[in-house]
Amino acid sequence: MEALMEQLLKETDEEKAILQRNNQVEKELYTDQAEFIIESDKFLSKEKMIMIRKHTRFIDFPRHKHDYIEINYVYNGKLEQKAGNEDITLKQGELLLLNQYIDHEIKACRREDIVINFIIQPQFFDYIFSYLTADNLDNNIGDFLVSSLFNHTQNGQFLYFAVAEVNSIQELVHKIIQEIMTPSLLSESTVKLYMGLLVIELMKHSDKIAKQNESLIEHQSIMEALRYIEDHFKDASLYDLAETLNQPHYRLSKNIKKITGRTFKDLLQDKRLREAKGLLGSTSIPIAAIVEQVGYDNISYFYRIFKNKYGVTPKKYRENLTKQSLIP
């Protein structure tokens, strides 16, 4: 770890320019937009979902947002910032989760203040969410996941975890940093696995949430609705869900639309199509059987919505995958 610390202490080209000219943050390094919204594609290639970047030291970082989920981790020293309207000082080993709608500004870090920013595409949390249930989600973390998955709410949210003494979390964070900085053949898959485990560990230690923004909205019923779709996609219905949650179906429907920006039917269709896509790629089950297995009884309708979603018919999608597997 000493070698890694020595590497992280070295000035980047951007930091060297700041020290030499004492200038402001070069906005064009972070965004092409008029508003200061840091763009993930400046640092994250399209095929990757997770990347890290050492926070630029020696200069105040102006108020900004991101188009991705960010985790600030203090590897050494401290980090002083304002998230929304809250002043927060992260100490060594602590984490701050920021969704893509929260704005924040950061005070200049000293040379020994080493902060690692995790850049995570929101769709990564869709993968994580599919393995979780509403019952084992803390309300605050569940709400954060929902706001990260759906662009409709646009509520700025953060969660501050005082987890410096939680060894399991520290070990996972360091493994992710090490894996990204010294990549191997399976590093991308390994990083996703570690990040998924990190999210679960944070959920297990939700009692370590030291601060959160007051605007957090409870989404427990939406979490349950999304999990219901994951578990019962073949024969799911809004009326059955409403009865399970003891809510009028029209109120539940309105609430789902308000929070996610999608209708119950849209969410269910997306899940069925994802499931069908997985079966097409991983099995030799006849397409007609897959159609029935994911909950449809009209194969023509299924073909139409599958092509609208993925640009090819189910048959063509399977043929393309077969051809790719034959390429040496």
C-alpha positions, 0 to 999 in steps of 0.5 A: 500500500505504501507504493500505491500511496507514493504513486497517488501523491505524485502530481498529475499534469493538471495539478502541475499546471495549477501549481505553476499558473495558480489558475482556475479549474479548466472546465473543458477537461470535464464538460462540453456543456454550458452548465458545469455538468461533469460528463462520464465519457470524459473519463469512462469509455463506453464499454466500461461501467466503473472507473476511478479518478484521483480528485484534483488537488490544490484548487477549489472545485466550483459547484457542479453536477455529474451525469453519473453516480459518484462515490468520494472516498478519502484514501488519506487526509480529508475532504471538505465540501458542500453537497447541496446545502450541507457542509460535509468533511469526510475523514480518512476511510469515509465515503460519500455517495452522490447521485447525478442530480446533486450539486456540490463544491469542494474546497482545495485539497492539500498535497496529503489529501488523497481522494478517490472518485468512483465514476459509476454509470447509473445502469450498474445499479440496475444490475445490483437492484435485481438481486435485492429485495425491498425487505432487506433494503434500508429506506434511505439506500433503497431511495438512493437506488431508485433515484439513480435508476430513473431519470424522472425524479431528478432529486439531488441526493447524497449518503455520507457513510462514516465507515472508517472502522469497518474493515470489510468496507475498507478492504473492498474499496482498496481492492477496487482501487488496486484492480483498476490501477493495475488491471489484469485480464479479468479486472473489469468483471472483478471490479463489478463483483467488488462494487456489488459487494461494496453496495451490499456491505454499505446496506449492512452498515446503514447504521453508519450513515452519518448524514443525508440530505433532508429532501430524501423521499421514501420510495419503499412501495416503489422498491416493492413494486420493482422487486415484485416485477423481478420475481413475478414477471411472467404473470405480474399484474398491477391489480395483484400488486396493489392488493399485495400492498393494500393500495388502490391500483389507480393510486399505485399506478400514479405513484409508479409513474411519478417516481420512475417516469414509467408506467407499470406496463413499461417496467414489466415489459422491459423486465420480460424483454431482458429475461428473453434476451438472456434466454436467447443468448444462454440457452437453445430453448425454442423462441416460441417457448421463450415467449411463453416463459416470459409471459406473452401468448402472442409471438407476433407481438413479442417479435415486434416489441423485441425488435423495437427494443433491440433493433433486431428480431429474436431469431436474428439476435440469437443468430448473431450471438452464434456467429460471434461465438464461432469467431476464433 
